[in-house]
Amino acid sequence: YGLSTEGIWWKDMTVPQKSSTFLECFAEKDSENITCAKVVCEENRDLKTPSVGTKLVPNFLLHLYPPLVFHNLLPLPIDIHVKNKDRTMRLKEGESAVFFDFDPRQSQDIFLEVGQYIGLQWHGKMSVSGDTEELHPVSMSPETDTGGGNRHLSLHVHVTRDKSLDLHLFSPYWIINKTGLPLQLRGSLSDAVYEASSSTDPVLFRFKKHRKKKAKLRVYSSQWSKAFSLDTVGNCGVVICADKERNKKYHFFVKVEMSKMLLTKVVIIKPFFLVINNTEYHLRFMEKNEATDLWFDIAPDKCLPFWPDTSSLKMFVKLRDSKTVSQHFPIDFSHVTVLRMEHGSGLKVVVKNGEDYPTTIAFHPYIPGDAPVRVDNYCEDLFLKINQKSQSQVTLLNPYQSVLYTWDDPSQERTLIWNLYNRKRVGFPARIIRDGYGFEKVSFHSIRKTLAQQPSLRTSSVEQSSSSDDDSESEDGLLPKKTRKDKVVVHWVSYVEKEQRVLLFTQDDRIARQARKAVDGERASLECFLSLNGIGLSIINDAHRELAYASLTSCPAIWEIEINHSWKLLTLELSAWLEDKWNADIQKAQLKDYLQVRLYCTKDNCIYRRKDNTLTVLLKRYCSLI
């Protein structure tokens, strides 16, 4: 290329209206082939320039930028060809390209080609000049006829003119289908249907102009779902598609995120229920369905979607080669449950149901500490029975026996009830949620012969200390002649041993006192007070520039006086004087010859002032400043 046809004079470019210009260089052999550069003049503020007399030496920077920069913000490669130019440039996903043979002062056509998108080749055209609109759509057409199929390619161009003429080619919405099912999507009040297959490639979607930013979803031959918004970033929720042919409802979790370039909204569609196998065993799971038994296999370290056929929202699980089926457990709320499996083994299931993520049903191997509670019966001669509230299944504990207990019906109220084996009255609820201890005075009936064989049963001291409020075992009718009523005190202690919750029962005061040491905790020997004058929070970006600052500080005390049943603020000088006396714990103070104050606390943080045997109320209060 030869020299530019025009030059630049720095004094002309110091004028704000003429701070940029274009330089053109023509090719020596082909006069129609040119290269162009944009020159931008900026004052160099980082360098201190010396002064000559009373004037500063001017210091400017001249920047050379390409006239056109093309950015591919699509998840697929694209070919770019400028009209009347021989070369074609291919841009991969996320790449950019500069064009020096482009004159932005003239309108030129740019041709776009997409090699493979949903199995078709696409082409489009756009006109670019220095006056191009900031945002406008690009019409893309397939190379071959789709036969009226639901195949569309929707693109937009965003133009910025900060330094160069930057063209950002993007799609307003990416639809990512992670369900494994063939989905269809269309805008509200629109007939254009987009096919969202289960492939990893996103579907490029946009709404028609002047239409609501709401969409509808469909799977297989189901009905269209209710319209849901795609325009709110961070929005997430459940979309339901009812399929009458299959007699089921598909639940989808939809979440809208913003891309890093702030031009594209990413819409992720996932199954609402996900089953995860974090064990080393092959498992099978099935929903509670009275009509059919349909088991699904899941391999170790795998994740599968789950599409319920009923509204029971309960599930069973078992080992693949086993006939032992676990208790059913709910999947409609978050919980952690240990399930009984074959040969006394256990399986932990963790159900997480949140607002910003799908419901996950994760199976984990049992490790010590996962059981809800370990019940220790340290009673010398008492048989205990425990059961879940409102459940008929009972677990019996012999003296000096322990058992790891889990729930018989995880879908019901999780309250543990304990009682004596031969006691007919209502049992006692056990505290297994937090630490604690206590005792219960329990009366029961026993056979006299049994008591004669067990003289170690200590009841005499308890009978002396028992009150009339003890529960009575009196029943309608007469008791058999060979029975007697006994009373015992059963101590219970709930504590955590390593990772396991333990519920201990004993009749021995010494054992109870020793177990309570794990509940009482260590007595503090050091006390620390921390006083902060204020708290500040600074929000910075990646460039370490402060974006916002919020602080919470204490303002000076505000003193008010009650005059005629209304509160009046004191002057700043008088408030400062009162505050100084108050902080110094001075009860009597005098300000010169006309003010005598006696300070002392009463209810509602009020201060009373006495002068000439009269009573006037002073109020001291604080407020926080943000």
C-alpha positions as CSV (number, residue, x, y, z in Angstrom):
1,Y,0.0,0.0,0.0
2,G,1.0,3.5,-0.6
3,L,1.0,6.6,1.6
4,S,-2.4,7.9,2.9
5,T,-4.1,10.4,0.7
6,E,-4.5,12.8,3.6
7,G,-2.5,13.6,6.7
8,I,-3.4,14.7,10.2
9,W,-2.5,17.9,12.1
10,W,-2.5,17.4,15.8
11,K,-3.9,20.9,16.5
12,D,-7.0,20.1,14.5
13,M,-7.6,16.9,16.4
14,T,-7.4,18.6,19.8
15,V,-10.8,20.1,19.1
16,P,-13.4,17.7,20.8
17,Q,-15.6,17.6,17.7
18,K,-12.6,16.5,15.5
19,S,-10.9,14.2,17.9
20,S,-11.1,11.3,15.5
21,T,-10.6,10.8,11.7
22,F,-9.9,8.1,9.2
23,L,-6.8,7.5,7.1
24,E,-6.9,5.6,3.8
25,C,-4.1,3.9,2.0
26,F,-4.7,2.5,-1.6
27,A,-2.9,-0.5,-3.0
28,E,-0.2,0.2,-5.5
29,K,-1.4,-2.4,-8.0
30,D,-5.2,-2.3,-7.3
31,S,-6.6,1.1,-6.6
32,E,-9.9,-0.3,-5.5
33,N,-8.2,-2.2,-2.7
34,I,-7.7,0.0,0.3
35,T,-6.7,-0.3,3.9
36,C,-8.2,2.1,6.5
37,A,-7.4,3.1,10.1
38,K,-9.2,5.2,12.6
39,V,-7.1,7.8,14.4
40,V,-8.2,9.0,17.9
41,C,-6.6,11.8,19.7
42,E,-6.5,11.8,23.5
43,E,-4.8,14.0,26.1
44,N,-2.1,12.2,28.0
45,R,-3.2,12.7,31.6
46,D,-0.7,10.2,33.1
47,L,2.4,12.3,32.2
48,K,3.2,15.6,33.8
49,T,4.3,18.0,31.1
50,P,6.7,20.8,31.8
51,S,5.7,24.4,31.5
52,V,7.2,27.0,29.3
53,G,6.6,30.4,30.9
54,T,2.9,30.5,31.8
55,K,1.9,27.8,29.3
56,L,2.0,24.1,29.5
57,V,3.6,22.0,26.8
58,P,0.8,20.1,25.0
59,N,0.9,16.3,25.3
60,F,-1.5,14.1,23.4
61,L,-1.7,10.4,22.4
62,L,-2.7,9.3,18.9
63,H,-4.3,5.9,18.8
64,L,-4.7,3.8,15.7
65,Y,-7.7,1.4,15.7
66,P,-9.1,-0.9,13.0
67,P,-12.3,0.6,11.4
68,L,-14.4,-2.6,11.9
69,V,-14.2,-5.4,14.5
70,F,-16.5,-8.4,14.3
71,H,-17.3,-10.4,17.4
72,N,-18.9,-13.9,17.2
73,L,-20.9,-14.4,20.4
74,L,-22.7,-17.5,19.1
75,P,-22.1,-21.1,20.2
76,L,-21.3,-22.1,16.6
77,P,-18.7,-21.0,13.9
78,I,-19.7,-18.5,11.3
79,D,-18.2,-17.4,7.9
80,I,-18.0,-13.6,7.2
81,H,-17.6,-12.3,3.6
82,V,-17.6,-8.6,2.7
83,K,-19.1,-7.8,-0.7
84,N,-16.7,-7.1,-3.5
85,K,-13.9,-8.7,-1.4
86,D,-12.1,-11.8,-2.3
87,R,-11.5,-13.2,1.2
88,T,-13.8,-15.0,3.6
89,M,-13.1,-15.1,7.3
90,R,-14.2,-17.9,9.6
91,L,-14.8,-17.1,13.2
92,K,-15.1,-19.8,15.8
93,E,-17.2,-19.6,18.9
94,G,-16.2,-16.5,20.9
95,E,-13.6,-15.3,18.4
96,S,-13.1,-11.7,17.0
97,A,-11.8,-10.5,13.7
98,V,-10.6,-7.0,12.5
99,F,-11.2,-5.6,9.0
100,F,-8.9,-2.9,7.8
101,D,-10.3,-2.9,4.2
102,F,-13.6,-1.5,5.4
103,D,-14.6,2.2,5.0
104,P,-17.3,3.0,7.6
105,R,-18.2,6.2,5.8
106,Q,-19.8,4.1,3.1
107,S,-22.5,1.4,3.4
108,Q,-21.3,-2.1,2.6
109,D,-23.0,-5.5,2.6
110,I,-21.7,-8.3,4.8
111,F,-22.7,-11.9,4.1
112,L,-23.0,-14.4,6.9
113,E,-22.9,-18.2,6.6
114,V,-23.5,-20.8,9.2
115,G,-22.3,-24.3,8.3
116,Q,-24.3,-26.6,10.5
117,Y,-27.2,-25.7,12.8
118,I,-29.9,-28.2,13.5
119,G,-28.7,-30.1,10.4
120,L,-29.0,-27.3,7.9
121,Q,-26.8,-24.6,6.3
122,W,-27.9,-21.0,6.8
123,H,-27.0,-17.7,5.1
124,G,-27.9,-14.1,5.7
125,K,-27.0,-10.5,4.8
126,M,-26.6,-7.3,6.6
127,S,-25.7,-3.7,5.6
128,V,-23.1,-1.9,7.7
129,S,-22.1,1.7,7.8
130,G,-21.1,4.3,10.4
131,D,-24.8,5.1,10.9
132,T,-25.9,1.5,11.6
133,E,-28.5,1.1,14.3
134,E,-27.3,0.1,17.7
135,L,-29.5,-3.1,17.7
136,H,-31.2,-4.8,14.8
137,P,-32.1,-8.4,13.8
138,V,-30.4,-10.4,11.1
139,S,-32.6,-12.5,8.8
140,M,-31.1,-16.0,8.3
141,S,-32.5,-18.5,5.7
142,P,-31.7,-22.2,5.2
143,E,-29.9,-23.3,2.1
144,T,-32.5,-26.1,1.5
145,D,-36.3,-26.1,1.9
146,T,-37.3,-27.3,5.4
147,G,-40.7,-28.4,4.1
148,G,-42.6,-26.3,6.6
149,G,-40.7,-27.8,9.6
150,N,-40.1,-26.0,12.9
151,R,-36.6,-24.8,12.1
152,H,-35.5,-21.3,12.7
153,L,-32.3,-19.3,13.2
154,S,-32.7,-16.0,15.0
155,L,-29.7,-13.6,15.3
156,H,-29.1,-10.0,16.4
157,V,-26.3,-7.5,15.9
158,H,-25.3,-5.1,18.6
159,V,-23.2,-2.1,17.5
160,T,-20.8,0.0,19.7
161,R,-18.7,2.9,18.6
162,D,-16.3,3.4,21.5
163,K,-13.1,3.1,19.5
164,S,-13.7,1.0,16.5
165,L,-17.0,0.1,14.9
166,D,-17.7,-3.1,16.9
167,L,-20.3,-5.6,15.6
168,H,-21.4,-8.2,18.2
169,L,-23.3,-11.0,16.5
170,F,-25.5,-12.8,19.1
171,S,-28.8,-14.5,19.8
172,P,-31.1,-12.9,22.4
173,Y,-31.8,-16.3,24.0
174,W,-30.1,-19.6,24.3
175,I,-32.4,-22.5,25.1
176,I,-30.4,-25.4,26.7
177,N,-32.4,-28.6,27.0
178,K,-31.0,-30.9,29.7
179,T,-34.1,-33.1,30.1
180,G,-33.3,-35.8,27.6
181,L,-36.8,-35.3,26.1
182,P,-37.7,-33.7,22.8
183,L,-39.1,-30.2,23.6
184,Q,-40.9,-27.6,21.6
185,L,-40.8,-23.9,22.4
186,R,-42.8,-21.0,21.1
187,G,-43.3,-17.4,22.0
188,S,-46.6,-16.3,23.5
189,L,-49.1,-15.3,20.7
190,S,-46.7,-16.6,18.1
191,D,-46.9,-19.5,15.6
192,A,-43.2,-20.0,15.2
193,V,-42.3,-23.3,17.0
194,Y,-38.6,-24.0,17.9
195,E,-37.5,-27.6,18.2
196,A,-35.3,-28.2,21.2
197,S,-33.8,-31.6,21.0
198,S,-31.9,-33.3,23.7
199,S,-28.5,-32.6,22.1
200,T,-25.8,-30.4,23.8
201,D,-26.2,-27.6,21.2
202,P,-28.4,-24.7,22.4
203,V,-31.4,-23.5,20.5
204,L,-31.1,-19.9,19.4
205,F,-34.4,-18.2,20.1
206,R,-35.8,-14.7,19.9
207,F,-39.2,-13.1,20.3
208,K,-41.0,-11.2,17.6
209,K,-40.9,-7.4,17.8
210,H,-43.5,-5.8,20.1
211,R,-44.5,-9.1,21.6
212,K,-44.6,-10.1,25.2
213,K,-41.4,-11.8,26.5
214,K,-43.2,-14.9,27.5
215,A,-42.9,-18.5,26.1
216,K,-44.7,-21.8,26.2
217,L,-43.3,-25.3,26.4
218,R,-44.5,-28.7,25.1
219,V,-43.1,-32.2,25.2
220,Y,-44.1,-35.0,22.9
221,S,-47.8,-34.5,22.1
222,S,-48.7,-32.8,25.4
223,Q,-50.6,-29.6,25.8
224,W,-48.8,-26.3,25.7
225,S,-47.8,-25.2,29.2
226,K,-48.8,-21.9,30.7
227,A,-46.9,-18.9,29.5
228,F,-43.8,-18.1,31.6
229,S,-41.4,-15.1,31.4
230,L,-37.9,-15.4,29.9
231,D,-37.0,-11.7,30.4
232,T,-36.2,-11.7,34.1
233,V,-32.6,-12.6,34.9
234,G,-32.4,-15.0,37.9
235,N,-36.0,-16.1,37.5
236,C,-36.6,-19.8,38.1
237,G,-39.6,-22.0,38.6
238,V,-41.5,-25.1,37.6
239,V,-43.2,-25.5,34.2
240,I,-45.8,-28.3,33.9
241,C,-46.9,-30.0,30.7
242,A,-49.9,-32.3,30.9
243,D,-49.9,-35.2,28.5
244,K,-53.3,-36.8,28.3
245,E,-52.2,-39.7,26.0
246,R,-49.6,-40.9,28.5
247,N,-51.8,-39.8,31.4
248,K,-48.9,-38.0,33.2
249,K,-47.6,-34.5,34.0
250,Y,-44.1,-33.5,33.1
251,H,-42.4,-31.2,35.6
252,F,-39.6,-29.0,34.2
253,F,-37.3,-26.7,36.1
254,V,-36.6,-23.5,34.2
255,K,-33.9,-21.0,35.1
256,V,-32.9,-17.8,33.3
257,E,-29.3,-16.6,33.6
258,M,-27.4,-13.7,32.0
259,S,-24.3,-14.3,29.9
260,K,-21.0,-12.5,30.7
261,M,-21.4,-10.3,27.6
262,L,-24.8,-9.1,29.0
263,L,-26.4,-9.6,25.6
264,T,-27.7,-13.1,25.7
265,K,-30.1,-14.7,28.3
266,V,-29.4,-18.4,28.9
267,V,-32.5,-20.4,29.5
268,I,-31.7,-23.8,31.1
269,I,-34.4,-26.5,31.2
270,K,-33.9,-29.4,33.5
271,P,-35.9,-32.2,34.9
272,F,-37.6,-31.2,38.2
273,F,-36.6,-34.5,39.8
274,L,-33.1,-35.9,39.6
275,V,-32.0,-39.2,41.1
276,I,-28.3,-39.5,42.0
277,N,-26.5,-42.7,43.1
278,N,-23.5,-41.9,45.2
279,T,-22.9,-45.5,46.3
280,E,-20.9,-48.3,44.9
281,Y,-23.9,-50.5,44.4
282,H,-26.3,-50.8,41.5
283,L,-29.7,-49.6,42.8
284,R,-33.3,-49.7,41.6
285,F,-35.9,-47.1,42.5
286,M,-39.6,-46.9,41.9
287,E,-42.4,-44.4,42.8
288,K,-45.3,-45.5,44.9
289,N,-47.8,-46.5,42.4
290,E,-50.7,-48.9,43.1
291,A,-51.4,-49.5,39.4
292,T,-48.0,-50.9,38.4
293,D,-44.5,-51.7,39.6
294,L,-42.0,-50.0,37.3
295,W,-38.4,-50.2,38.6
296,F,-35.6,-48.0,37.1
297,D,-31.9,-49.1,37.3
298,I,-29.2,-46.6,38.2
299,A,-25.5,-47.4,38.2
300,P,-23.0,-46.1,40.7
301,D,-22.0,-42.5,40.4
302,K,-24.8,-41.8,37.8
303,C,-27.6,-39.3,37.7
304,L,-31.0,-40.0,36.1
305,P,-34.1,-37.8,35.5
306,F,-37.3,-39.0,37.2
307,W,-40.7,-38.3,35.7
308,P,-43.5,-39.4,38.2
309,D,-46.6,-41.0,36.8
310,T,-48.7,-40.2,39.9
311,S,-49.1,-37.5,42.5
312,S,-48.0,-39.6,45.4
313,L,-44.5,-38.2,45.4
314,K,-43.2,-41.2,47.3
315,M,-40.4,-43.5,46.3
316,F,-39.0,-47.0,47.1
317,V,-35.4,-48.2,46.6
318,K,-33.6,-51.5,46.7
319,L,-30.4,-53.2,45.6
320,R,-30.5,-54.5,42.1
321,D,-30.2,-58.2,43.0
322,S,-32.2,-58.0,46.2
323,K,-35.8,-58.6,47.0
324,T,-35.8,-56.5,50.1
325,V,-37.5,-53.2,49.5
326,S,-37.0,-50.1,51.6
327,Q,-39.7,-48.1,53.3
328,H,-41.3,-45.5,51.1
329,F,-40.0,-42.0,51.6
330,P,-41.3,-38.6,50.4
331,I,-39.7,-36.5,47.7
332,D,-41.7,-33.3,48.0
333,F,-39.7,-31.7,50.8
334,S,-36.1,-31.6,52.0
335,H,-35.0,-34.3,54.5
336,V,-32.3,-36.8,55.3
337,T,-33.4,-40.3,56.1
338,V,-31.7,-43.6,56.8
339,L,-33.5,-46.5,55.2
340,R,-33.4,-50.1,56.4
341,M,-32.0,-52.5,53.8
342,E,-31.2,-56.2,53.8
343,H,-29.1,-58.0,56.4
344,G,-29.3,-55.0,58.9
345,S,-27.6,-52.6,56.5
346,G,-28.7,-49.0,55.9
347,L,-28.9,-46.6,53.0
348,K,-29.0,-42.8,53.5
349,V,-31.2,-40.7,51.2
350,V,-30.8,-37.0,51.0
351,V,-33.7,-35.0,49.4
352,K,-33.1,-31.4,48.6
353,N,-35.9,-29.2,47.4
354,G,-34.9,-25.6,46.8
355,E,-36.3,-22.6,45.0
356,D,-33.3,-22.1,42.7
357,Y,-32.4,-25.7,41.8
358,P,-34.2,-28.9,40.9
359,T,-35.2,-31.5,43.5
360,T,-32.4,-33.9,44.0
361,I,-32.8,-37.4,45.5
362,A,-29.3,-38.6,46.3
363,F,-28.5,-42.0,47.7
364,H,-25.4,-42.3,49.9
365,P,-23.8,-45.2,51.7
366,Y,-24.5,-45.4,55.5
367,I,-21.7,-44.2,57.7
368,P,-21.6,-44.1,61.5
369,G,-23.6,-41.1,62.8
370,D,-26.2,-41.1,60.0
371,A,-28.9,-42.8,62.1
372,P,-31.4,-40.4,63.7
373,V,-30.6,-41.7,67.2
374,R,-28.9,-44.5,69.1
375,V,-31.0,-45.6,72.1
376,D,-29.1,-46.9,75.1
377,N,-31.1,-48.7,77.8
378,Y,-28.9,-48.6,81.0
379,C,-31.8,-49.5,83.2
380,E,-31.1,-52.4,85.5
381,D,-34.4,-54.3,85.2
382,L,-36.7,-52.3,82.9
383,F,-37.6,-53.3,79.4
384,L,-38.2,-50.3,77.2
385,K,-40.2,-50.0,74.0
386,I,-39.8,-47.2,71.4
387,N,-41.8,-46.4,68.4
388,Q,-42.6,-43.6,65.9
389,K,-45.6,-41.5,66.8
390,S,-48.8,-42.9,65.3
391,Q,-47.1,-46.1,64.2
392,S,-47.9,-49.6,65.4
393,Q,-44.4,-51.1,64.9
394,V,-42.5,-51.2,68.2
395,T,-38.8,-51.9,69.0
396,L,-38.1,-53.6,72.3
397,L,-34.9,-52.9,74.3
398,N,-33.7,-55.3,77.0
399,P,-31.7,-53.9,79.9
400,Y,-28.2,-52.8,78.9
401,Q,-29.0,-53.0,75.3
402,S,-28.5,-50.4,72.5
403,V,-30.1,-50.0,69.1
404,L,-29.7,-47.7,66.2
405,Y,-33.1,-46.5,65.3
406,T,-34.5,-45.1,62.1
407,W,-38.1,-44.1,61.2
408,D,-40.7,-46.8,60.3
409,D,-42.6,-44.4,58.0
410,P,-40.4,-41.4,56.9
411,S,-43.4,-39.7,55.4
412,Q,-45.2,-39.3,58.8
413,E,-44.4,-37.1,61.8
414,R,-40.9,-37.8,63.0
415,T,-41.4,-38.0,66.8
416,L,-39.9,-40.8,68.9
417,I,-42.1,-42.2,71.7
418,W,-40.7,-44.3,74.6
419,N,-42.4,-46.2,77.3
420,L,-42.0,-49.2,79.6
421,Y,-42.8,-52.5,78.0
422,N,-45.7,-53.5,80.4
423,R,-47.0,-50.0,80.8
424,K,-50.4,-49.4,79.2
425,R,-50.6,-45.7,79.3
426,V,-49.5,-43.2,76.6
427,G,-45.7,-43.0,76.2
428,F,-43.4,-40.0,76.5
429,P,-42.0,-38.1,73.5
430,A,-38.2,-38.2,73.3
431,R,-36.0,-35.2,72.7
432,I,-33.6,-36.1,70.0
433,I,-33.5,-32.8,68.1
434,R,-31.2,-31.1,70.6
435,D,-29.3,-31.7,73.8
436,G,-31.1,-32.1,77.1
437,Y,-31.8,-34.2,80.1
438,G,-34.6,-34.9,82.6
439,F,-36.5,-37.7,84.3
440,E,-39.9,-39.2,84.4
441,K,-41.7,-40.8,87.4
442,V,-43.3,-43.8,85.9
443,S,-45.7,-46.2,87.6
444,F,-46.6,-49.7,86.3
445,H,-48.1,-53.0,87.3
446,S,-46.0,-56.1,87.9
447,I,-46.6,-59.6,89.2
448,R,-45.6,-60.1,92.9
449,K,-43.7,-63.3,92.1
450,T,-41.5,-61.5,89.7
451,L,-40.7,-58.8,92.3
452,A,-39.8,-61.4,94.8
453,Q,-37.2,-62.9,92.5
454,Q,-35.7,-59.4,91.8
455,P,-35.1,-57.7,95.1
456,S,-32.7,-55.3,93.4
457,L,-35.6,-53.2,92.0
458,R,-35.4,-50.0,94.0
459,T,-38.8,-48.4,94.5
460,S,-39.0,-47.5,98.2
461,S,-37.1,-44.2,98.0
462,V,-39.0,-43.2,95.0
463,E,-42.3,-43.8,96.6
464,Q,-41.4,-41.5,99.5
465,S,-40.5,-38.6,97.2
466,S,-43.3,-39.1,94.6
467,S,-46.1,-36.5,94.6
468,S,-49.8,-36.8,94.1
469,D,-49.2,-35.6,90.5
470,D,-47.6,-38.8,89.4
471,D,-49.4,-40.6,86.7
472,S,-51.6,-43.3,87.9
473,E,-52.2,-46.7,86.4
474,S,-55.7,-47.1,87.9
475,E,-58.0,-48.8,85.4
476,D,-61.7,-49.5,85.4
477,G,-62.5,-52.7,87.4
478,L,-60.5,-54.6,89.9
479,L,-56.8,-55.6,89.4
480,P,-55.8,-59.2,89.7
481,K,-54.7,-60.3,93.2
482,K,-51.2,-61.2,92.1
483,T,-50.2,-57.8,90.7
484,R,-48.9,-54.7,92.4
485,K,-48.2,-51.1,91.3
486,D,-44.6,-49.9,91.4
487,K,-43.1,-46.5,90.7
488,V,-39.6,-45.8,89.4
489,V,-37.7,-42.8,88.2
490,V,-36.2,-43.1,84.8
491,H,-33.5,-40.6,83.9
492,W,-32.9,-39.7,80.3
493,V,-30.1,-37.8,78.7
494,S,-29.9,-36.6,75.0
495,Y,-26.4,-35.8,73.7
496,V,-24.1,-36.2,70.8
497,E,-21.2,-38.7,70.8
498,K,-18.8,-38.0,68.0
499,E,-21.3,-37.8,65.1
500,Q,-24.1,-39.8,66.5
501,R,-27.1,-38.5,68.5
502,V,-27.6,-40.7,71.7
503,L,-30.6,-41.1,73.9
504,L,-29.7,-42.7,77.2
505,F,-32.1,-44.1,79.8
506,T,-31.0,-45.1,83.3
507,Q,-32.3,-45.6,86.8
508,D,-28.9,-44.8,88.4
509,D,-28.3,-41.2,89.4
510,R,-24.5,-41.6,89.0
511,I,-24.8,-42.7,85.4
512,A,-27.2,-39.8,84.7
513,R,-24.9,-37.2,86.2
514,Q,-21.9,-38.6,84.3
515,A,-23.9,-38.5,81.0
516,R,-25.0,-34.9,81.7
517,K,-21.4,-33.7,81.5
518,A,-21.6,-34.0,77.7
519,V,-24.7,-31.7,77.8
520,D,-23.6,-29.1,80.3
521,G,-20.5,-28.1,78.4
522,E,-17.3,-26.7,79.7
523,R,-17.6,-23.8,82.1
524,A,-16.2,-20.6,80.6
525,S,-13.1,-19.2,82.2
526,L,-12.5,-16.3,79.9
527,E,-14.9,-13.5,78.9
528,C,-14.3,-11.2,76.0
529,F,-16.2,-8.0,75.1
530,L,-16.0,-6.5,71.6
531,S,-17.2,-2.9,71.0
532,L,-17.3,-1.5,67.5
533,N,-17.9,2.2,66.7
534,G,-19.2,1.3,63.3
535,I,-19.3,-1.3,60.6
536,G,-18.6,-0.6,56.9
537,L,-19.1,-2.7,53.8
538,S,-17.3,-1.8,50.5
539,I,-18.3,-3.4,47.2
540,I,-15.6,-3.4,44.5
541,N,-15.3,-4.9,41.0
542,D,-12.5,-6.9,39.4
543,A,-10.6,-3.7,38.7
544,H,-10.5,-2.9,42.5
545,R,-12.7,0.1,42.0
546,E,-15.3,0.9,44.7
547,L,-18.8,0.6,43.4
548,A,-20.8,1.2,46.6
549,Y,-20.1,1.7,50.3
550,A,-22.6,1.2,53.1
551,S,-21.8,1.8,56.8
552,L,-23.6,1.4,60.1
553,T,-22.5,3.8,62.7
554,S,-23.7,5.2,66.0
555,C,-24.8,8.8,66.2
556,P,-24.4,10.9,69.3
557,A,-27.0,10.5,72.0
558,I,-30.2,12.5,71.5
559,W,-31.5,14.2,74.7
560,E,-35.1,15.4,74.8
561,I,-37.2,17.1,77.5
562,E,-40.9,16.6,78.2
563,I,-42.8,20.0,78.2
564,N,-46.5,20.0,78.4
565,H,-46.8,16.3,77.4
566,S,-44.6,16.8,74.3
567,W,-40.9,16.1,73.7
568,K,-38.5,18.9,72.8
569,L,-34.9,18.6,71.7
570,L,-32.3,20.1,73.8
571,T,-29.5,22.3,72.4
572,L,-26.3,20.7,71.2
573,E,-24.3,22.3,74.0
574,L,-26.7,21.1,76.7
575,S,-26.9,17.6,75.2
576,A,-23.2,17.3,75.1
577,W,-22.9,18.4,78.7
578,L,-25.5,15.9,79.9
579,E,-23.9,13.1,77.9
580,D,-20.6,13.8,79.4
581,K,-22.0,13.7,82.9
582,W,-24.0,10.5,82.1
583,N,-20.9,8.7,80.8
584,A,-19.0,9.6,83.9
585,D,-21.7,8.1,86.1
586,I,-22.3,11.5,87.8
587,Q,-25.7,11.5,89.5
588,K,-25.6,15.2,90.6
589,A,-24.4,18.0,88.4
590,Q,-24.7,21.7,88.2
591,L,-24.3,24.0,85.2
592,K,-23.3,27.4,86.4
593,D,-25.9,28.9,88.7
594,Y,-29.1,28.2,86.9
595,L,-29.3,24.4,86.2
596,Q,-29.1,21.6,88.7
597,V,-29.5,18.0,87.4
598,R,-29.9,14.7,89.2
599,L,-29.6,11.7,86.8
600,Y,-30.7,8.2,87.5
601,C,-32.2,5.3,85.5
602,T,-35.8,4.3,85.5
603,K,-38.1,2.2,83.3
604,D,-38.0,2.8,79.5
605,N,-34.5,4.3,79.7
606,C,-35.9,7.6,81.0
607,I,-33.9,10.2,83.0
608,Y,-35.5,12.3,85.6
609,R,-34.3,15.9,86.5
610,R,-35.1,17.4,89.8
611,K,-35.0,21.2,90.3
612,D,-36.8,23.1,93.0
613,N,-38.6,20.0,94.1
614,T,-40.2,19.6,90.7
615,L,-40.1,16.6,88.4
616,T,-39.2,16.9,84.7
617,V,-38.6,13.9,82.4
618,L,-35.5,13.7,80.2
619,L,-35.3,11.0,77.6
620,K,-32.0,9.7,76.1
621,R,-32.2,7.7,72.9
622,Y,-30.0,6.5,70.1
623,C,-30.6,6.0,66.4
624,S,-28.4,4.3,63.8
625,L,-27.2,6.0,60.7
626,I,-26.7,4.2,57.4
